[in-house]
Amino acid sequence: QKPSLCIVWLQAYLRRFYGYQSTTDRQRRATDSKADQLTELFAKVQEMQRFFGLPASGELTEETLAVMRKPRCGLSDAEPFGETLRWKQSTLSYNYSPIIPASQVKKVFKEAWKLWADVTPIHFRKRSRREADIVISFYNHEDHSPFDGKGGILAHAFLPGFGIGGDVHFDADEDWSFNATGYNLFSVAVHEFGHALGLPHSPDPGAVMYPAYNFVPKSDLQLSLRDVKDVQHMYGESEGPSFPLTRPPPRTPDKCDPDLSFDAVTELQQEVLFFKDRFMWRKHPNFDKIGITLINSLWPDSIPSKLDAAYQNVEMNLMVFFKGDQYWVIRQLRLEDGFPKNISSLGFPPRVKSVDAALHIRNDRHTVFFTGHECWRYNEVNNTMESPTAVAQQWPGVPTPLDAAVSYEGQ
């Protein structure tokens, strides 16, 4: 994009989701300098970066732009929601006008409401006539928050109240689906129904109320502990037979948990990345805060969760990830053609089924792979694997098997 178009797009994004006010919005006095405007724009970019767990540099890094381009909900991430914006009655009615198979939509919406009903004293009832507390629609409408065609904003909802309050709108131009193709209706519906109950966006990447689209199979999708606490703070706990839940709400990993172990650790330019399940923490030397975000916020749909190992090959500008007997190679945030491949293509014998950890040694241009009690030396220049040796012999005092390994500040 041309720089001028990029600035216009950036301002529109920050205006919609973070309350940025451009010059025309505020009718600035002639004495207001361009530097002041850039300072405010810089501050809003930092606010967005902090929300998504990115280093708050204020710069439009490739990672920042990748997050901004992700499909998402149309509501603001910064708009305060008051506790008074909630329903007073314990039974809410809803109806909808689907543009996709009605029988499947009926089941999806019923199951999406059930996730919220299981943890609150609220009951949801479908009505066949249009008059209902919550009206669900599929269309590109003419309200003050129009949609933007395919991708971008997928849906939005209105806070509880009379008239349009509580209503949920899905973008009719999207490729809605009931599986992993297109945009999964169930995943988006659970999120938007949370807004219809009065919940704001959550910066917790494990929460249903996180603003960016993230596909989770329906059988695995649960309200997180953060979602449950937030909605119960507004409405109280469920009094039904399904509470307490048969499956406890999942917790987003806490970096301060004394029992925490990492799946993998690697450098990424100046940062160190720590991976756990579908999450990662990013430690930057210039920032004290260590933010948590989703792996797929940086590498959409290419890197799996629950990794075994990872490393950065600085000389070749590559990131390499391992899970099971497969490995993925990323260059400039994009998956290289032909990947994933089997780890046997690196020279591992059939008896090696996975890699525990990987350690890239820049000065020697080689990588050490740890598998059980053995370690393997891989020459990155010649693409050859040496015979294994015992970890105890090469790395005395290092326990096996390893969880992760990383070269940090040359050590």
Phi, psi and chi 1 to 4 in degrees:
 res  aa     phi    psi   chi1   chi2   chi3   chi4
   1 GLN       -  150.0  -73.2 -175.5  -31.0      -
   2 LYS   -68.2  148.3  -65.7 -179.4  179.2  179.3
   3 PRO   -53.3  -40.9  -26.6   34.2      -      -
   4 SER   -65.2  -40.3   58.2      -      -      -
   5 LEU   -68.5  -36.3  -67.7  177.7      -      -
   6 CYS   -63.3  -40.9 -174.8      -      -      -
   7 ILE   -65.5  -41.7  -70.4  -64.2      -      -
   8 VAL   -61.8  -44.3  170.3      -      -      -
   9 TRP   -63.5  -43.0  173.9   79.1      -      -
  10 LEU   -61.9  -45.7  172.0   64.9      -      -
  11 GLN   -62.2  -40.6  -70.9  176.8  -31.2      -
  12 ALA   -64.1  -41.5      -      -      -      -
  13 TYR   -62.7  -49.0  179.8   96.2      -      -
  14 LEU   -69.5  -31.4  -64.3  174.7      -      -
  15 ARG   -66.5  -42.5 -176.5 -177.0  -57.8  115.0
  16 ARG   -73.9  -40.6  179.0  155.6 -163.3  165.9
  17 PHE  -105.5  -14.9  -58.8  119.0      -      -
  18 TYR  -135.0   14.3  -69.9   91.2      -      -
  19 GLY    70.9   21.3      -      -      -      -
  20 TYR   -66.5  137.2  169.7   73.4      -      -
  21 GLN  -115.9  117.6  -67.5 -176.3  -43.6      -
  22 SER   -78.3  178.8   63.3      -      -      -
  23 THR   -56.5  -46.3  -56.5      -      -      -
  24 THR   -68.0  -31.6   53.5      -      -      -
  25 ASP   -63.5  -40.9  -68.6  -24.7      -      -
  26 ARG   -99.6   -5.2  -72.1  173.9  -80.5  119.3
  27 GLN    47.8   60.0  -63.2 -179.1  -24.9      -
  28 ARG   -58.4  149.5  -74.4 -173.0  179.0  -87.7
  29 ARG   -71.1  158.5  -59.9 -173.3  -54.4  -86.3
  30 ALA   -62.5  -21.6      -      -      -      -
  31 THR   -77.6  -15.8   54.7      -      -      -
  32 ASP   -70.2  125.5  -71.4  -21.9      -      -
  33 SER   -85.6  161.0   68.0      -      -      -
  34 LYS   -64.1  -31.9 -172.9  173.9 -177.4  179.1
  35 ALA   -62.1  -38.3      -      -      -      -
  36 ASP   -63.3  -40.8  -68.5  -25.8      -      -
  37 GLN   -65.0  -41.8  -61.7  174.3   39.4      -
  38 LEU   -66.8  -34.7  -69.4  175.6      -      -
  39 THR   -63.0  -42.1  -62.2      -      -      -
  40 GLU   -67.9  -39.1 -174.0  167.3   -8.5      -
  41 LEU   -63.4  -43.3 -166.4   66.0      -      -
  42 PHE   -58.3  -44.3 -179.6   87.1      -      -
  43 ALA   -65.0  -36.9      -      -      -      -
  44 LYS   -70.5  -35.8  -74.5  -62.7  179.8 -178.4
  45 VAL   -63.6  -41.4  172.1      -      -      -
  46 GLN   -61.3  -41.5  -74.2 -176.7  -51.3      -
  47 GLU   -60.6  -43.6 -177.2 -179.1   -9.2      -
  48 MET   -64.0  -42.4  171.8  -95.0  167.6      -
  49 GLN   -63.7  -41.5  -70.5  169.9  -33.4      -
  50 ARG   -63.6  -40.1  -77.8 -169.7  -70.4  -92.4
  51 PHE   -60.0  -40.4 -171.9   95.6      -      -
  52 PHE   -94.8   11.6  -77.1   99.3      -      -
  53 GLY    73.9   22.3      -      -      -      -
  54 LEU   -94.8  156.7  -57.8  172.1      -      -
  55 PRO   -58.2  126.2  -24.5   34.3      -      -
  56 ALA   -82.7   67.9      -      -      -      -
  57 SER   -84.1  -21.0   64.7      -      -      -
  58 GLY    79.1   -2.2      -      -      -      -
  59 GLU   -95.2  150.0  -60.2  173.4   -0.9      -
  60 LEU   -83.7   73.1  -72.1 -177.8      -      -
  61 THR   -70.3  165.7   60.9      -      -      -
  62 GLU   -60.6  -37.2 -162.6  168.6   -0.8      -
  63 GLU   -67.2  -39.1  -65.5   90.1  -18.4      -
  64 THR   -63.9  -45.0  -60.3      -      -      -
  65 LEU   -64.4  -36.0  -69.9  171.6      -      -
  66 ALA   -62.2  -40.6      -      -      -      -
  67 VAL   -68.9  -41.3  170.5      -      -      -
  68 MET   -63.2  -29.7  -73.9 -178.2  166.4      -
  69 ARG   -84.7   -8.8  -66.4 -172.7 -176.1  111.2
  70 LYS   -66.7  140.3  -79.0 -175.6   69.0   69.9
  71 PRO   -57.3  145.5  -21.9   33.3      -      -
  72 ARG  -160.4  178.2   56.5  161.8  -66.5  154.2
  73 CYS   -77.3  152.0  171.1      -      -      -
  74 GLY   -85.9   -3.5      -      -      -      -
  75 LEU   -81.6  157.6  -92.8   66.0      -      -
  76 SER   -67.9  149.6  168.1      -      -      -
  77 ASP   -90.6  -12.2  -59.7  -24.9      -      -
  78 ALA  -114.4  -12.1      -      -      -      -
  79 GLU   -69.3  125.7 -176.2  176.6  -19.3      -
  80 PRO   -71.7  138.6   25.9  -33.2      -      -
  81 PHE  -108.5  125.6  -77.5   41.7      -      -
  82 GLY   -86.0  152.9      -      -      -      -
  83 GLU   -66.7  -18.5  -70.9 -173.5   24.5      -
  84 THR   -74.4  -15.9   56.1      -      -      -
  85 LEU   -84.0   71.9  -66.3  173.5      -      -
  86 ARG  -146.1  162.2   63.7 -176.7 -176.3   87.2
  87 TRP   -76.3  142.5  -61.6   99.7      -      -
  88 LYS   -91.5  -27.8  -53.5  -57.3 -179.1 -175.4
  89 GLN   -86.6  159.2   63.9  -92.2   43.1      -
  90 SER   -94.7   -9.0   59.7      -      -      -
  91 THR  -122.5  125.3  -61.9      -      -      -
  92 LEU  -116.5  137.6  -65.0  174.4      -      -
  93 SER  -102.1  151.2   59.8      -      -      -
  94 TYR  -145.5  155.1   69.7   93.9      -      -
  95 ASN  -146.0  174.7   63.3   26.6      -      -
  96 TYR  -155.6  160.8   54.4   86.0      -      -
  97 SER  -126.2   89.4   52.1      -      -      -
  98 PRO   -75.5  155.6   30.0  -35.5      -      -
  99 ILE  -115.6    2.5   59.8  170.3      -      -
 100 ILE  -123.2  169.4   48.3 -177.1      -      -
 101 PRO   -43.1  117.1  -30.5   35.5      -      -
 102 ALA   -62.5  -37.3      -      -      -      -
 103 SER   -64.9  -38.8   59.5      -      -      -
 104 GLN   -72.0  -38.8  -69.9  177.4  -75.2      -
 105 VAL   -62.6  -42.8  171.3      -      -      -
 106 LYS   -56.8  -44.6  178.0 -179.4  178.9 -179.8
 107 LYS   -67.5  -42.7 -177.8  179.1  179.8 -178.3
 108 VAL   -61.5  -47.9  163.8      -      -      -
 109 PHE   -66.2  -39.3  -72.6  165.8      -      -
 110 LYS   -61.7  -42.9 -177.8  177.8 -179.7  179.9
 111 GLU   -72.4  -32.5  -68.4  176.7  -16.9      -
 112 ALA   -67.3  -43.1      -      -      -      -
 113 TRP   -64.7  -33.5  -76.3  121.6      -      -
 114 LYS   -61.9  -34.8 -174.3  177.1 -175.4  -60.1
 115 LEU   -58.4  -39.6  -73.1 -176.2      -      -
 116 TRP   -78.7  -35.4  -64.2  106.4      -      -
 117 ALA   -67.0  -31.0      -      -      -      -
 118 ASP   -66.1  -20.9  -77.3  -12.8      -      -
 119 VAL  -116.4    2.4  -62.2      -      -      -
 120 THR  -133.1  167.2   64.7      -      -      -
 121 PRO   -84.2   14.7   26.9  -30.6      -      -
 122 ILE   -89.0  140.6  -56.6  175.8      -      -
 123 HIS  -113.0  140.7  -57.1  -80.5      -      -
 124 PHE  -116.1  131.0  -59.7   95.9      -      -
 125 ARG  -126.6  131.2  -60.5  -75.8 -176.5  -94.4
 126 LYS   -82.9  136.2 -179.2 -174.6  176.5  -59.5
 127 ARG  -113.7  144.7  -79.6 -172.0  176.0  176.9
 128 SER   -83.9  -29.4   55.9      -      -      -
 129 ARG   -85.5  164.4   60.0 -178.0 -175.1  -84.3
 130 ARG   -69.8  -32.4 -175.0  162.8 -178.2   79.9
 131 GLU   -68.2  113.7  -67.7   76.5   16.2      -
 132 ALA  -155.6  162.0      -      -      -      -
 133 ASP   -63.6  -40.7  -62.4  -48.8      -      -
 134 ILE  -125.6  118.8  -62.2  169.4      -      -
 135 VAL  -105.9  125.4  176.9      -      -      -
 136 ILE  -107.2  127.2  -54.3  168.0      -      -
 137 SER  -134.3  151.8  -53.6      -      -      -
 138 PHE  -115.2  107.1  -68.8   79.9      -      -
 139 TYR  -173.4  165.8   60.8  149.0      -      -
 140 ASN  -102.2   99.0 -167.4  -23.5      -      -
 141 HIS   -98.8 -177.1   46.0   67.3      -      -
 142 GLU  -115.2   27.0  -59.7  -61.5  -30.7      -
 143 ASP   -78.8 -170.0   66.8   16.2      -      -
 144 HIS   -74.9   -2.2   66.0  -82.1      -      -
 145 SER  -128.9   69.2  -61.1      -      -      -
 146 PRO   -67.6  156.1   26.0  -34.8      -      -
 147 PHE   -81.9  176.8  -70.6  121.4      -      -
 148 ASP  -128.3   28.4   52.7    2.4      -      -
 149 GLY    81.1 -162.5      -      -      -      -
 150 LYS   -65.6  140.2  -71.9 -176.2  178.3  -66.3
 151 GLY    74.7 -167.1      -      -      -      -
 152 GLY    66.3 -120.8      -      -      -      -
 153 ILE   -84.9  123.6  -64.2  171.3      -      -
 154 LEU   -93.0  -34.6  -54.9  179.8      -      -
 155 ALA  -167.5  166.3      -      -      -      -
 156 HIS  -154.8  166.4   60.5 -128.6      -      -
 157 ALA  -140.0  165.5      -      -      -      -
 158 PHE  -112.7  148.0  -62.3   87.2      -      -
 159 LEU   -65.3  157.8  -58.3 -177.8      -      -
 160 PRO   -54.0  143.0  -26.4   35.2      -      -
 161 GLY   159.1 -175.6      -      -      -      -
 162 PHE   -77.3  164.9  -63.6  107.1      -      -
 163 GLY    64.7 -119.1      -      -      -      -
 164 ILE   -76.8   -8.3 -156.4  171.1      -      -
 165 GLY   -56.6  129.8      -      -      -      -
 166 GLY    86.7  -11.5      -      -      -      -
 167 ASP   -69.1  151.7  -71.6   -0.6      -      -
 168 VAL  -124.0  130.2  178.0      -      -      -
 169 HIS  -120.9  126.1  -63.0  167.2      -      -
 170 PHE  -105.0  141.0  -65.7   89.9      -      -
 171 ASP   -70.2  117.7 -174.0   -6.8      -      -
 172 ALA   -68.6  -16.9      -      -      -      -
 173 ASP   -80.8  -10.9  -70.1  -25.1      -      -
 174 GLU   -78.3  157.6  -53.4  -62.4  -11.9      -
 175 ASP   -89.0   84.3  -65.2  -36.8      -      -
 176 TRP   -74.9  142.8  -64.6  107.2      -      -
 177 SER  -143.3  175.4   75.6      -      -      -
 178 PHE  -115.5   16.9  -54.5  100.6      -      -
 179 ASN  -144.4 -151.1   49.2   40.5      -      -
 180 ALA   -84.8   -7.7      -      -      -      -
 181 THR   -81.6  155.3   63.3      -      -      -
 182 GLY    55.8 -139.7      -      -      -      -
 183 TYR  -113.9  123.9  -64.3  110.3      -      -
 184 ASN   -72.1  119.6 -176.6  -92.6      -      -
 185 LEU   -63.7  -38.8 -177.7   62.2      -      -
 186 PHE   -62.8  -46.6 -178.5   71.1      -      -
 187 SER   -59.4  -44.8  -64.7      -      -      -
 188 VAL   -71.8  -38.0  178.0      -      -      -
 189 ALA   -63.3  -43.4      -      -      -      -
 190 VAL   -58.6  -42.7  174.1      -      -      -
 191 HIS   -63.4  -51.2  175.0   96.3      -      -
 192 GLU   -66.5  -33.3  -62.3  -57.3  -26.4      -
 193 PHE   -65.6  -30.1  -68.9  174.5      -      -
 194 GLY   -62.5  -41.0      -      -      -      -
 195 HIS   -63.9  -41.0  -74.8  -43.8      -      -
 196 ALA   -61.1  -23.5      -      -      -      -
 197 LEU   -87.9   -9.7  -67.0  174.5      -      -
 198 GLY   111.2    6.3      -      -      -      -
 199 LEU   -83.6  140.5  -67.8  178.8      -      -
 200 PRO   -86.6 -179.9   33.6  -35.6      -      -
 201 HIS   -70.1  148.9  -80.6  152.3      -      -
 202 SER  -113.6  137.8  171.6      -      -      -
 203 PRO   -77.7   -3.9   29.1  -34.2      -      -
 204 ASP   -74.6  112.4 -179.9  -12.3      -      -
 205 PRO   -66.8  -13.0   24.3  -33.3      -      -
 206 GLY   -89.7   -4.6      -      -      -      -
 207 ALA   -85.7  147.9      -      -      -      -
 208 VAL   -60.0  -31.2  160.3      -      -      -
 209 MET   -85.3   10.7  -63.0  -48.1  -62.4      -
 210 TYR   -65.8  135.2 -169.3   64.6      -      -
 211 PRO   -73.0  -25.9   23.1  -33.1      -      -
 212 ALA   -81.9  143.8      -      -      -      -
 213 TYR   -65.5  134.9  174.0   76.1      -      -
 214 ASN  -147.3  110.4 -179.8   42.9      -      -
 215 PHE   -73.3  129.4  170.0   71.1      -      -
 216 VAL  -131.2  130.0  177.4      -      -      -
 217 PRO   -52.3  142.6  -25.7   34.2      -      -
 218 LYS   -55.8  -36.4 -171.7  166.0   71.2  170.0
 219 SER   -68.0  -20.7   58.7      -      -      -
 220 ASP  -101.9  -15.8  -63.8  -25.7      -      -
 221 LEU   -73.3  123.9 -163.5  151.1      -      -
 222 GLN  -133.3  155.7  -66.8  177.2  -98.6      -
 223 LEU   -67.0  136.9  -59.3 -176.2      -      -
 224 SER   -77.2  169.4   72.4      -      -      -
 225 LEU   -59.1  -37.0 -176.2   64.2      -      -
 226 ARG   -63.7  -44.2  179.2   75.8  -88.7  155.5
 227 ASP   -59.7  -45.9  -63.4  -44.4      -      -
 228 VAL   -63.4  -45.7  172.3      -      -      -
 229 LYS   -62.5  -41.1  -75.4 -174.0  174.1 -178.8
 230 ASP   -66.7  -44.5  -72.8  -13.8      -      -
 231 VAL   -73.6  -32.8   75.5      -      -      -
 232 GLN   -73.2  -25.9  -71.6 -177.0  -13.6      -
 233 HIS   -63.4  -30.8  179.2   71.7      -      -
 234 MET   -87.0  -39.1  -62.4  178.0   68.8      -
 235 TYR  -119.9  -11.4  -65.5  100.5      -      -
 236 GLY    89.7  176.7      -      -      -      -
 237 GLU   -83.7  160.2  -65.2 -176.3    1.3      -
 238 SER   -69.8  148.0  171.6      -      -      -
 239 GLU  -108.9    7.6  -60.0  170.2   -5.0      -
 240 GLY   -84.7  173.4      -      -      -      -
 241 PRO   -70.2  -16.4   25.6  -34.2      -      -
 242 SER   -85.3    0.6   59.4      -      -      -
 243 PHE  -119.3  129.9 -166.5   82.2      -      -
 244 PRO   -65.1  153.9  -18.7   31.5      -      -
 245 LEU   -67.9  147.0  -58.2  174.4      -      -
 246 THR   -66.3  -33.5   53.6      -      -      -
 247 ARG  -111.8  119.0  -72.3 -167.8  -62.0  173.6
 248 PRO   -63.1  147.6   22.3  -32.5      -      -
 249 PRO   -59.4  135.9  -19.2   30.0      -      -
 250 PRO   -69.2  141.8   24.2  -32.5      -      -
 251 ARG   -97.8  138.5  -66.7  172.8  177.6  -97.9
 252 THR   -70.9  133.4  -60.2      -      -      -
 253 PRO   -54.1  142.8  -23.8   33.1      -      -
 254 ASP  -110.1  123.0 -179.2   -1.2      -      -
 255 LYS   -64.5  -17.1   65.2  179.1 -177.2  -66.3
 256 CYS   -93.2    1.9  -62.8      -      -      -
 257 ASP   -66.3  119.6 -177.4   -9.0      -      -
 258 PRO   -65.1  -18.7   22.7  -33.0      -      -
 259 ASP   -98.0    7.0  -62.7  -38.3      -      -
 260 LEU   -69.8  134.3  176.5   67.2      -      -
 261 SER  -125.3  146.8   64.1      -      -      -
 262 PHE   -95.2  147.0  -61.7  112.5      -      -
 263 ASP   -73.9  -39.5  -63.3  -26.5      -      -
 264 ALA  -161.1  156.5      -      -      -      -
 265 VAL  -139.4  138.6 -177.3      -      -      -
 266 THR  -152.5  159.5 -177.3      -      -      -
 267 GLU   -81.5  153.4  -69.5 -178.2  -70.7      -
 268 LEU  -143.9   97.7  175.0   61.4      -      -
 269 GLN    55.7 -117.9  -61.1  173.9    2.9      -
 270 GLN   -82.8  -14.9  -67.9  179.2  -79.8      -
 271 GLU   -91.6  163.8  -63.0  179.1   74.3      -
 272 VAL  -119.2  128.6  179.1      -      -      -
 273 LEU  -105.6  134.0  -52.0 -174.4      -      -
 274 PHE  -117.0  123.4  -58.8   82.9      -      -
 275 PHE  -106.2  138.3  -62.6   90.7      -      -
 276 LYS  -149.7  121.0 -177.7   65.6  176.1  180.0
 277 ASP    54.2 -121.1  -62.7  -26.3      -      -
 278 ARG  -101.2   13.6   58.8 -167.4  178.7  105.1
 279 PHE  -113.8  164.2  -54.0   94.8      -      -
 280 MET  -150.2  146.6   64.1  179.7  179.6      -
 281 TRP  -101.9  148.2  -69.6  -89.6      -      -
 282 ARG  -123.8  114.3  -52.7  179.5   61.8  163.8
 283 LYS  -103.0  118.6  176.4  176.1  171.9   53.1
 284 HIS  -113.1  135.9 -166.5  -73.5      -      -
 285 PRO   -63.7  -20.8   22.8  -33.8      -      -
 286 ASN   -95.1   -0.4  -63.5  -25.6      -      -
 287 PHE  -132.9  136.2  -56.7   98.3      -      -
 288 ASP   -74.2  -38.2  -66.7  -28.8      -      -
 289 LYS   -74.2  134.9 -175.8  177.0  179.5 -179.5
 290 ILE  -106.1  106.8  -58.6  176.1      -      -
 291 GLY   -86.5  149.8      -      -      -      -
 292 ILE  -109.1  139.9 -175.0  172.1      -      -
 293 THR  -149.2  176.6 -171.7      -      -      -
 294 LEU   -84.8  144.7  -66.2  167.4      -      -
 295 ILE   -57.9  -41.6  -65.1  174.2      -      -
 296 ASN   -76.9   -1.4   67.7   11.5      -      -
 297 SER   -72.9  -24.1   68.8      -      -      -
 298 LEU  -101.8  -37.7 -166.2   55.8      -      -
 299 TRP  -125.3   79.1  -61.0  -72.4      -      -
 300 PRO   -59.2  124.7  -20.6   32.3      -      -
 301 ASP    59.1   20.4  -53.5  -40.2      -      -
 302 SER  -122.3  -28.9   55.4      -      -      -
 303 ILE  -110.2  128.3  -57.8  -56.3      -      -
 304 PRO   -76.1  166.6   30.4  -36.1      -      -
 305 SER   -85.7  171.4   58.5      -      -      -
 306 LYS    53.6   56.9  -61.4 -177.5  179.0  179.1
 307 LEU   -68.6  159.2  -66.9  166.2      -      -
 308 ASP   -96.9  -38.3  -69.2  -31.7      -      -
 309 ALA  -160.8  162.1      -      -      -      -
 310 ALA  -160.4  150.8      -      -      -      -
 311 TYR  -156.3  160.4   72.3   92.4      -      -
 312 GLN  -107.8  127.6  175.7 -173.5 -143.2      -
 313 ASN   -99.2   95.6 -174.9  -33.1      -      -
 314 VAL   -63.9  -41.5  178.9      -      -      -
 315 GLU   -61.4  -35.0  -60.2   78.5   19.8      -
 316 MET  -103.5    2.8  -60.9 -178.2   66.4      -
 317 ASN    57.0   49.0 -168.8   26.6      -      -
 318 LEU  -125.2  150.3  -61.7  175.1      -      -
 319 MET  -116.3  134.7  -64.3  -69.5  -63.0      -
 320 VAL  -124.1  131.0 -172.5      -      -      -
 321 PHE  -125.5  145.1  -59.6   89.4      -      -
 322 PHE  -127.1  138.7  -64.2   81.5      -      -
 323 LYS  -151.4  123.1 -179.3  175.2 -179.2  177.0
 324 GLY    59.7 -135.2      -      -      -      -
 325 ASP   -95.5   18.5   61.6    0.3      -      -
 326 GLN  -117.1  153.4  -58.1  -73.7  -55.4      -
 327 TYR  -140.8  151.4   74.5  103.2      -      -
 328 TRP  -120.7  140.8  -68.4 -107.2      -      -
 329 VAL  -119.3  125.7  173.0      -      -      -
 330 ILE  -115.4  133.8  -61.2  -72.9      -      -
 331 ARG  -128.0  123.0 -171.3 -168.4  -58.5  -88.3
 332 GLN    52.4   48.1  -65.1 -179.3  -20.0      -
 333 LEU    70.0    7.0  -56.1 -176.7      -      -
 334 ARG  -119.8  141.6  -67.6  179.2  176.7   83.3
 335 LEU   -70.9  129.7 -176.3   66.6      -      -
 336 GLU   -67.9  148.7  -69.3  -79.6   88.3      -
 337 ASP   -59.8  142.5  -68.3  -20.3      -      -
 338 GLY    88.5   -2.0      -      -      -      -
 339 PHE  -106.7  152.6  -72.8   91.2      -      -
 340 PRO   -76.3  158.0   28.8  -35.9      -      -
 341 LYS  -122.8  163.1  -68.3 -177.8  178.8  179.6
 342 ASN   -75.4  142.6 -165.7  -76.8      -      -
 343 ILE   -65.1  -14.6   59.3  174.7      -      -
 344 SER   -63.0  -24.5   61.2      -      -      -
 345 SER   -69.2  -14.5   64.6      -      -      -
 346 LEU   -85.3  -11.8  -66.9  171.2      -      -
 347 GLY   112.7    6.9      -      -      -      -
 348 PHE   -74.3  141.8  -73.6  110.4      -      -
 349 PRO   -74.7  164.8   28.0  -35.2      -      -
 350 PRO   -57.7  -24.9  -25.4   34.7      -      -
 351 ARG   -70.5  -18.9   66.7 -179.7  176.9   84.9
 352 VAL   -88.2  113.3  175.5      -      -      -
 353 LYS   -98.5  -16.9  -55.2  -60.5 -177.2 -175.7
 354 SER  -163.7  167.8   62.4      -      -      -
 355 VAL  -113.6  130.2  173.5      -      -      -
 356 ASP   -79.2  -40.9  -65.1  -29.0      -      -
 357 ALA  -158.7  158.8      -      -      -      -
 358 ALA  -136.4  138.4      -      -      -      -
 359 LEU  -132.4  112.8  179.5   64.8      -      -
 360 HIS   -91.0  127.1 -176.9   65.6      -      -
 361 ILE  -103.9  104.4  -48.9  -62.6      -      -
 362 ARG   -61.3  -48.8  -65.8 -173.5 -171.6 -179.5
 363 ASN   -60.4  -36.2  -65.5  -21.4      -      -
 364 ASP   -93.8   -4.3  -65.3  -19.3      -      -
 365 ARG    55.3   43.6  -58.3  -74.9  -62.1  -87.6
 366 HIS  -141.3  164.6   74.1  -93.0      -      -
 367 THR  -125.5  137.2  -58.1      -      -      -
 368 VAL  -101.7  125.4  178.2      -      -      -
 369 PHE  -105.2  136.5  -63.9  110.9      -      -
 370 PHE  -109.4  125.8  -62.4   86.4      -      -
 371 THR  -134.5  108.1   62.9      -      -      -
 372 GLY    61.9 -123.8      -      -      -      -
 373 HIS   -96.9    8.4  -56.7  -66.9      -      -
 374 GLU  -113.4  157.9  -64.8  178.7  -40.2      -
 375 CYS  -132.4  149.0   58.1      -      -      -
 376 TRP  -126.6  137.2  -50.9   68.2      -      -
 377 ARG  -104.4  120.5 -177.6 -175.9  172.1   99.2
 378 TYR  -112.0  124.4 -178.6   75.2      -      -
 379 ASN   -83.7  112.5 -171.2  -47.8      -      -
 380 GLU   -74.2  -18.9  -64.0  -79.6   -1.5      -
 381 VAL   -81.8  -46.9  177.7      -      -      -
 382 ASN   -94.8   -6.5  -59.5  -33.4      -      -
 383 ASN    56.4   48.3  -63.1  -34.5      -      -
 384 THR  -126.2  147.0   55.2      -      -      -
 385 MET  -108.5  129.8 -175.3   78.8   75.2      -
 386 GLU   -84.9  165.9  -62.4  178.8    7.2      -
 387 SER   -65.6  149.2  -61.7      -      -      -
 388 PRO   -73.9  156.6   29.5  -36.4      -      -
 389 THR  -131.6  166.3   57.1      -      -      -
 390 ALA   -72.9  137.3      -      -      -      -
 391 VAL   -58.7  -40.2  173.4      -      -      -
 392 ALA   -61.1  -28.5      -      -      -      -
 393 GLN   -79.5  -44.1  177.5 -177.4  -20.4      -
 394 GLN   -83.9  -31.1  -67.0  -67.6  -38.4      -
 395 TRP  -132.4   70.7  -54.0   84.0      -      -
 396 PRO   -56.7  134.1  -22.7   33.6      -      -
 397 GLY    90.1   -9.7      -      -      -      -
 398 VAL   -84.9  122.3  173.2      -      -      -
 399 PRO   -72.2  154.7   27.1  -34.1      -      -
 400 THR  -131.0  153.2   56.2      -      -      -
 401 PRO   -75.0  154.1   29.4  -35.9      -      -
 402 LEU   -82.2  151.8  -70.5  177.8      -      -
 403 ASP   -88.3  -42.7  -70.6  -32.5      -      -
 404 ALA  -162.8  161.4      -      -      -      -
 405 ALA  -148.8  148.0      -      -      -      -
 406 VAL  -153.4  145.7   65.8      -      -      -
 407 SER   -93.6  119.9  175.9      -      -      -
 408 TYR  -124.9  123.3 -178.7   57.6      -      -
 409 GLU    53.2   41.1  -65.2 -177.0  -15.4      -
 410 GLY    79.4    2.5      -      -      -      -
 411 GLN  -102.9      -  -57.6  -63.5  -42.3      -
